[in-house]
Amino acid sequence: AQSVAQPEDQVNVAEGNPLTVKCTYSVSGNPYLFWYVQYPNRGLQFLLKYITGDNLVKGSYGFEAEFNKSQTSFHLKKPSALVSDSALYFCAVRDNSRGGYQKVTFGTGTKLQVIP
Amino acid sequence: DAGVTQSPTHLIKTRGQQVTLRCSPKSGHDTVSWYQQALGQGPQFIFQYYEEEERQRGNFPDRFSGHQFPNYSSELNVNALLLGDSALYLCASSSSSGGRYLTQYFGPGTRLTVL
């Protein structure tokens, strides 16, 4: 079975400071990893994904994530936080051993609050 | 290019009733997945449809069923509604061809309230 853990329910960061939202995963095969953002009363918006290759993945809105296989982590980062980044962030994993089947497992989410 | 659309936006039902939610995938996508997101939780996978067949299913009872049409749009049906079915129901679409098939794009969701 595959699973995702987001250990922090909420992360507070001052505007302009770097931010990190943590994610660890568990899969039996090689992982495909995703970050999504959700604004209030909205669906999920895709930010970035790791499939293979470079461990540092760059995505939308200046976000990036670092894949660490030994620590089974995929932390989301941004060098300088904006107030508009305040939202709910979800990490998700898919086990690529399942071929074309695309069941994706999500974490419970981390609320990011950027303080002006 | 329209993204994933869902209807209705909001829905209020009473226990025991049945509900149908609808989803139109992003242009060029042929695979539709449905998720249930309870308040304060992450989305939970319900099932996925491809080529008009249910390809994979999460841990949801048979009260949850679906359908995919030849134009790739999809419906989620829930019978005998329970209070615990109150949630945001999300539809996600993806393409089975090419490298981008791995990314699912989500619609805005349907908020279902069961009274």
Contacts between the chains, C-beta under 8 A, distances in Angstrom:
chain1	res1	chain2	res2	distance
A	4	B	42	7.9
A	32	B	102	5.8
A	34	B	103	7.4
A	36	B	106	7.4
A	41	B	111	7.8
A	42	B	108	5.9
A	42	B	109	7.6
A	43	B	4	7.5
A	43	B	6	7.9
A	43	B	90	5.8
A	43	B	106	4.1
A	43	B	107	5.2
A	43	B	108	4.4
A	43	B	109	5.0
A	44	B	43	7.1
A	44	B	90	6.8
A	44	B	92	7.8
A	44	B	106	4.2
A	45	B	106	7.3
A	46	B	103	5.8
A	46	B	104	7.6
A	46	B	105	6.3
A	46	B	106	7.8
A	49	B	102	6.7
A	49	B	103	6.0
A	51	B	99	7.9
A	51	B	102	6.3
A	90	B	42	5.6
A	90	B	43	7.4
A	94	B	102	7.3
A	100	B	96	6.5
A	100	B	101	7.8
A	101	B	48	7.2
A	101	B	55	6.2
A	101	B	56	4.9
A	102	B	31	6.7
A	102	B	33	6.6
A	102	B	48	6.2
A	102	B	56	7.8
A	102	B	94	6.1
A	102	B	101	7.7
A	102	B	102	7.3
A	102	B	104	6.8
A	103	B	33	7.9
A	103	B	45	5.3
A	103	B	48	6.8
A	103	B	56	5.3
A	103	B	58	7.1
A	104	B	33	7.6
A	104	B	45	6.6
A	104	B	104	6.4
A	105	B	45	7.0
A	106	B	35	7.8
A	106	B	42	3.7
A	106	B	43	4.9
A	106	B	44	7.6
A	107	B	42	5.4
A	108	B	40	8.0
A	108	B	41	6.1
A	108	B	42	4.8
A	109	B	40	8.0
A	109	B	41	7.5
A	109	B	42	5.3
